Amino acid sequence: LRIGRAMQSPDFWQSAVPDEALRSAVSREHFEVRPGETGSGLLVNLSVAGTLLNGSLVRQHCKVFSGDVLAVPHPRSPLAPPIICFRVADPEKEPSKMITNQASAVQSPPAERAREDDSSVVRISVGALPPPFSVLCVAAQGVADGALRLLPEAARRLDASFAKAELAVGSGEQLPELWARLQLPEELLAALAPTCFRLSFKECQYGPALVLESLIGGAVEVNGAAAAGQIQVQHDDLISICSSSRAGPVVVFRVEMAGH
């Protein structure tokens, strides 16, 4: 979820920050919140002005949790009342949303004030946000390429929800209707494990990364190489599910990352 003057509609910003001078102090892309490890997210500052996390100025990135308050600092001083505040809400504990308050309604300390005052709030539904990543079926053994391409991409794409940012793939993870749409022969479907692999964001050296965990050892491949255990994947990588009883991949998915 990216916040900035170019990210939300002009009506949103005019309503939330009526003062034009303050509104112009918000960067076009000010900060973003990425899915992180279970129970947390990652705040990434994108502005030279920095981003406030519970009143502390963040210049790079740090973890965020449900109840944390993110704010755009006042242009005169980070100690002045912020221009706008957002409160992070856990979608499993309360309705998926972020809450913003106009600067005039926020006093120091911003974290406590934003929790107390929910009047005139603007709600952004996390459930309405696009998936952080997806996998698209691009090949299936026994199915002609032309026949597969005739299927709408929506019929062969598996999306991770923004709230969970996790996706498991296998014969027991998806409904039988999906595999039926892919026209995968029954004998090949029987060769698939209930859960073949799982994709999720994990905290790595340079921030969160999409990591594949193979649950069937080397029978899962990434770009043609066995992916036993865990391996980082990127946009356009190919994930193949293989079977010891079959030559070649049973099914191949392409990774699609949001923003590409």
Solvent accessible surface area in square Angstrom, and as a share of the most:
residue,aa,sasa,rsa
1,L,34,0.17
2,R,87,0.32
3,I,0,0.00
4,G,0,0.00
5,R,88,0.32
6,A,42,0.33
7,M,76,0.34
8,Q,34,0.15
9,S,61,0.39
10,P,94,0.59
11,D,106,0.55
12,F,29,0.12
13,W,4,0.02
14,Q,96,0.43
15,S,70,0.45
16,A,4,0.03
17,V,5,0.03
18,P,87,0.55
19,D,71,0.37
20,E,125,0.56
21,A,74,0.57
22,L,37,0.19
23,R,44,0.16
24,S,72,0.46
25,A,32,0.25
26,V,1,0.00
27,S,30,0.19
28,R,152,0.55
29,E,67,0.30
30,H,0,0.00
31,F,0,0.00
32,E,15,0.07
33,V,13,0.08
34,R,93,0.34
35,P,23,0.15
36,G,15,0.14
37,E,71,0.32
38,T,147,0.85
39,G,61,0.59
40,S,23,0.15
41,G,10,0.10
42,L,4,0.02
43,L,0,0.00
44,V,18,0.10
45,N,18,0.09
46,L,68,0.34
47,S,8,0.05
48,V,146,0.84
49,A,44,0.34
50,G,0,0.00
51,T,0,0.00
52,L,4,0.02
53,L,25,0.12
54,N,62,0.32
55,G,35,0.34
56,S,71,0.46
57,L,63,0.31
58,V,18,0.11
59,R,140,0.51
60,Q,137,0.61
61,H,89,0.40
62,C,39,0.23
63,K,87,0.37
64,V,2,0.01
65,F,102,0.43
66,S,52,0.33
67,G,16,0.15
68,D,18,0.09
69,V,1,0.01
70,L,0,0.00
71,A,2,0.01
72,V,1,0.00
73,P,8,0.05
74,H,23,0.10
75,P,85,0.53
76,R,199,0.72
77,S,37,0.24
78,P,63,0.40
79,L,155,0.77
80,A,21,0.17
81,P,56,0.36
82,P,5,0.03
83,I,0,0.00
84,I,0,0.00
85,C,1,0.00
86,F,0,0.00
87,R,25,0.09
88,V,20,0.11
89,A,7,0.05
90,D,33,0.17
91,P,45,0.28
92,E,142,0.64
93,K,162,0.69
94,E,60,0.27
95,P,99,0.62
96,S,34,0.22
97,K,21,0.09
98,M,10,0.04
99,I,3,0.01
100,T,3,0.02
101,N,5,0.03
102,Q,60,0.27
103,A,17,0.14
104,S,96,0.62
105,A,39,0.30
106,V,0,0.00
107,Q,87,0.39
108,S,81,0.53
109,P,73,0.46
110,P,15,0.10
111,A,13,0.10
112,E,101,0.45
113,R,91,0.33
114,A,3,0.02
115,R,114,0.41
116,E,126,0.56
117,D,33,0.17
118,D,62,0.32
119,S,69,0.45
120,S,99,0.64
121,V,34,0.19
122,V,44,0.25
123,R,139,0.51
124,I,30,0.15
125,S,57,0.37
126,V,14,0.08
127,G,70,0.67
128,A,84,0.65
129,L,35,0.17
130,P,92,0.58
131,P,45,0.28
132,P,11,0.07
133,F,1,0.00
134,S,6,0.04
135,V,0,0.00
136,L,3,0.01
137,C,0,0.00
138,V,46,0.26
139,A,33,0.25
140,A,8,0.07
141,Q,48,0.21
142,G,71,0.68
143,V,18,0.11
144,A,71,0.55
145,D,79,0.41
146,G,42,0.41
147,A,34,0.26
148,L,2,0.01
149,R,166,0.61
150,L,155,0.77
151,L,35,0.17
152,P,90,0.57
153,E,82,0.37
154,A,80,0.62
155,A,18,0.14
156,R,20,0.07
157,R,70,0.26
158,L,20,0.10
159,D,77,0.40
160,A,1,0.01
161,S,59,0.38
162,F,38,0.16
163,A,56,0.43
164,K,144,0.61
165,A,5,0.04
166,E,79,0.36
167,L,18,0.09
168,A,18,0.14
169,V,0,0.00
170,G,0,0.00
171,S,38,0.24
172,G,59,0.57
173,E,77,0.34
174,Q,27,0.12
175,L,131,0.65
176,P,95,0.60
177,E,99,0.44
178,L,9,0.05
179,W,3,0.01
180,A,72,0.56
181,R,103,0.37
182,L,0,0.00
183,Q,90,0.40
184,L,14,0.07
185,P,41,0.26
186,E,150,0.67
187,E,99,0.45
188,L,5,0.03
189,L,49,0.25
190,A,88,0.68
191,A,41,0.32
192,L,11,0.06
193,A,26,0.20
194,P,93,0.58
195,T,29,0.17
196,C,0,0.00
197,F,0,0.00
198,R,70,0.26
199,L,0,0.00
200,S,15,0.10
201,F,27,0.11
202,K,68,0.29
203,E,60,0.27
204,C,50,0.30
205,Q,154,0.68
206,Y,190,0.72
207,G,4,0.04
208,P,18,0.11
209,A,13,0.10
210,L,3,0.01
211,V,11,0.06
212,L,0,0.00
213,E,51,0.23
214,S,10,0.07
215,L,72,0.36
216,I,50,0.25
217,G,33,0.32
218,G,39,0.38
219,A,31,0.24
220,V,0,0.00
221,E,44,0.20
222,V,10,0.06
223,N,91,0.47
224,G,60,0.58
225,A,61,0.47
226,A,70,0.54
227,A,3,0.02
228,A,69,0.53
229,G,40,0.39
230,Q,106,0.47
231,I,66,0.33
232,Q,98,0.43
233,V,3,0.02
234,Q,115,0.51
235,H,53,0.24
236,D,79,0.41
237,D,24,0.13
238,L,73,0.36
239,I,0,0.00
240,S,10,0.06
241,I,1,0.01
242,C,27,0.16
243,S,17,0.11
244,S,128,0.83
245,S,92,0.59
246,R,95,0.35
247,A,97,0.75
248,G,43,0.41
249,P,55,0.34
250,V,1,0.00
251,V,0,0.00
252,V,18,0.10
253,F,1,0.00
254,R,70,0.26
255,V,0,0.00
256,E,33,0.15
257,M,38,0.17
258,A,57,0.45
259,G,89,0.86
260,H,153,0.68
